[in-house]
Amino acid sequence: MQRDHRFYLSRLTIEAVRNLQTSTFELHPGLNGFVGENGAGKTSVLEAVHLLGAGRSFRSHNSQDYIRHSENCALISARLVSDAQIQQLGMLRCRQKMLLKHNGEQIERLSDFIRLLPVLTLHPGSDALISGSPEHRRRFIDRGVFHAIPTFGRWFGRYQRLLKQRNAALKQRHDERLWESGLIEAAEHIESMRREFVDKLQEIVEKQAQIMGMTPEVELHYQPGYRQEMRFADALDRSRLRDRDLGSTQVGPHRANLVFATTATTQTARHHVGRSKHSYHCLHWVLWCSGVKPMTEWLYCYSTIYPRNWIGTISTT
């Protein structure tokens, strides 16, 4: 399946997403704005785009919430236009099933579908990237790496499966070491890709700040989920007795974190909320700029909404 990230969303059709019935929008390759009163469905348009690109809503993980109450299914389709081709995407999301299509062909795996449409959505809860738990930051890194490095999804899925098997062995008091060889190999690949992403992102933050005439306030530090100076295999062995007592794996990529630091201090969830939100918005602005005017093809696909589309809403009330 070939991907072309130099596209823009030219048409969007939405049926039965929240209060939207059947709506078709012709979009510009640059800035697009939706203006209307509260409750008119502006955010539902963004939600529909996010559903196509992420497979789930940013407002609710339950499909029962965003499918119109009087309907059994919601339908979202999009036309993507690039210099080379036109692509069609479609998602039929019913209460008990999902059907995905690309250019008329059914896509079986959600991961293959969402790879076609990278999205980064800004909404009122987005500052959890800095003020929330490490899970938000791991998800941020992994979505970026997923779109930038094709092999990441395979290694990440393998790690999750082996981690589940090791945890099951720990709970059942079986020999958890049977799963560790593959777990360590997958973890090493994940760590390498994550670090590459964070390092590249730091370069872009600094470069974009210079272009905007600003002093970079944000430094990104990746913490692997165990002591920096240790190898994962050693950290796993050192944590073995604790893992057996608790019945789960306490170290590894699933415990990693992305730390935002400034010249003065390290940001945490409990301190410097105003500065954290400022850093958050600066970081996402940098990601959007890197998509519209890419400094590196490697990060081109990861930008706000689309590499050539910015879609926003304005309330009139």
N, C-alpha and C positions, 0 to 999 in steps of 0.2 A: 504494500500500500504506500504510494508516494504521497509526500506532504509538501505543500508549498505555503510557507508562512508569509509570503509577500502578497497577501490578499486583503480584501476588505469585505465587510458584510454589506451587500447591496440590497437585499430584500429579506424581510423577516415576517413570517406569518404565524399567528398565535391563535389557538382555539381553546377555550375553556380553561385558561389559567386564571385562577381566582375570579375576579369580576369581569375579565375580558371574555367576550364571546368569540367572534371571528374578526380578527384585525390583521391587516397587512400594511407594512411600513416599507417605503422605499428610502434607503439611507444613503447619506453622502459619505465619500471615502475619508472625510476629515472629522469635524466636530458635529455631533448631533445632539439636540436638546429636546426634551419633552416637557411641555408647560401645561399645567392644569391645576384644578383644585385638589385638595386632599381627598383621597379615596377615588380619584378618577382612573387609577390603574397605571400611573407612571412607573412606580417601583415594580409592578408586575411585569412590565416590559423588560426591565433589567433582569428580573428574576428568570424570565424565559430564556434570555441570552445565556445567563449563568447555568441554567439547566443543561443547555446544549453543550457547554464547554466543560462542565464539571460533573454532570450526571446527577446532581442534587441541588437543592435550593440553598441559598445563603440565609433564608429566613426560617426554614424548617426542614428537618431531615425526613419528615413524614409526608409521603405523597398525598395522603388524605387531606392535608391542609391546603395544598396549592391547586388541586383539581377542583374545578367549579362544582359546587354542591349538587347541582341538578344534573351533572354529567358523570359518566363512568370513566372517561378518559380525557386527557389533555393532549393536544397535538401542537408541536412546534416544528417549523421547517425554516431553513435558511438557505440563501443563495450566496456563495462566496465567489468573488471575482478576483482574478489575478491577471497579470500580463499574458500568462500562458494558457489559462483554462478557466472554466466555470465549474464549480462544484456544488452539489446539492446535499444538504444534510437534513435528516428528519428524525424526530423522536415522538413516538406514541407512548405516552405514560398513562397506563391504567392503574386501577387500585391494586391489582394483583399481579401485573406483568408489565414489561417494558419491551418495545420493539424499536430497534435502531436501524437506520439505513443511511448509506453513503452512495450517492449517484445511482440510486435504485437498487443497490445490493444490500442484503441484510448483514448487519454486523453482529456477531454473537457476543463478543466481549466488550463490556463497557470501557475498559482501559484502551482498547483500540479505537473506539469512537471518540472519546474525549481528547485523545492525542491530536485529532484533526483540528481542534478549535481551542487554543490556549486562551484562558481568560484570567484576568485579575480584577476583582470587583471591590470597589470602595463603598462601604456602607457604615451605618452608625456603630456597628459592633466590631469594625475592622481594627480598631486600636488594641484589640486583644493580642495582636501580633507582638506588642511590647508589654502591655500591662497584664496580659493573661498568662496562662500556664505554659510550660515548655511544649506541650502538645501542639499549641497554635503555631509555634515557631518551627517545630519539626515539619508540620504540614506545609508551611510556607516554603521551606527548603526543598522538601520532597516533590512538591508540585513543579517547582522550577527545574529541578534535576530531571524529573520525569519527561518534561518537554524538551530539554536540552540534550539529554543523552539517552538514546533509544534503549540501551541495555539495562537501564536502571530498574525498570519495572520488573524485569525477570529476576534480578538479584534481590530486589525488595520483597517480591512475593515468596521467593525461596526462603529468605530469612524469616518471614512471618510464619511460614508453615513449620520450619524447624524449631522456631522458638515455641510455638504452640505444643509441639511434640515433646520438647525438653521440659516444659512446664508441666505437662501431663505426667511425665515420668517422675518429676520431683514430687508431685502431689501423691502419686501412687507408691512412692518409695522404691521406684525402680532405678536402674543405673542410667542416670541422665547423660553420662559421657558418650553413649552410643550416638547421640545427635550432634556432638560438638564439632566434629571435623567439618561437616558441611556448614554449620552455623558460623564458625569462624571464617571460613572462606567467603560466605555471603556478606558477613559483617565488614570484612576488609574491603570488598568492592564498594559497598554502600558508603563507608567512611571516606574512601578516596574520592568518589564522585561528589559527595556533599562538600568536602573541603575545596574541591575545584570550583564548585558553584559559589561558595561563600567568598573565596579569594577573588574570583572574577567580579562578583558583585561589589566587593570593597573597592576594586580598581575603578569601577564605573561610578560609584558614589563619589570618589575623590575627583574623578575627571569631570563629572557633571557639575559638581560644586564649583570647580574652577571656571567652567563655562558660564555659570550663573553669577560669578563674582562673589561667591560665598566661601567661608572657611569651613571645611568639612568638620561637622560636630560629631558625626557618628562613626564609631569603629565597630566592626563586626568580628566577633570571636566565636568560633565553633568549639563547643565542648562535647566530646564524643560519648558521654554517658559512663565514663570511668576516668581514672586519673590520666592526664595528658601524656605523662612520661611512660606509661605502661602499654604493652601490646594487649589486644583484646583477649588473646588466649591466656595471658598471665592474669589479667583482671578477672576472667571467668574462673580460673583455678583458685584465685585468692578469695573469691566470693562464694565458693562452693558450700561451705558449712552454713553460711547465712541463707543461701538459696534453698538448701534442704530444710532448714528450720521454717522458712516462710512459704515453701512450696511454689516458688516462682523465681525467675531469673531477674536479679536485681541490677545487673550491669549490661551495657551494650547499646547499640544504636537506637533501640526503642526508648532509652533514657537520655538521649542526647538533648542538647539545648543550644540555642543561638543567643549569645549575650550581646546587648547593645551597650557600648561604653562611650563616654565622652572624655574630653581632656581632663575633666574634673573628677568624674566618678562613674561607677557602673550603674546602669539603669536596672531597677528591679520592679516587681509588680507593686510594691508598696511605697516607692519613693519617686519624687520628681515627675509627677503625673503630667504636668504641663509640658515639660521638656520632652518627656517620652512621646506625647502626642505630636509635638513638633517634629521629632526625629522620625516618627512613623510616617507622617505625611511627606517629609522630604524623601524618605526611602522609596515610597510608592511613586512619587513624582519622577524620581530618577529612573525607575523601572519603566514608566510610561515613555519618558523621553528616549530611553534606549530602544524602545520599540518603534517610535515614530521616526527617529533619526538614529539608526543603530550604530553603535561604536564597535560592535562585534557581532558577527552573524551567529555566534554561539548562544547569545542571549536574546536574539531577535524575537523569538517566538513568545517570550514571556513579557507581556506588556499589558497595560490596563485596557481591558475589554478586547481590543484587537490591535495589531500592529499599525493599522491605518484608520481605525475607528475609535473615537472617544464618544461615549454615549452617557448622557447625564439627565437629571430631572430638576425642574424648578417648580415649586408650589406657588400658586397665586393666592393662597389664603394663609 
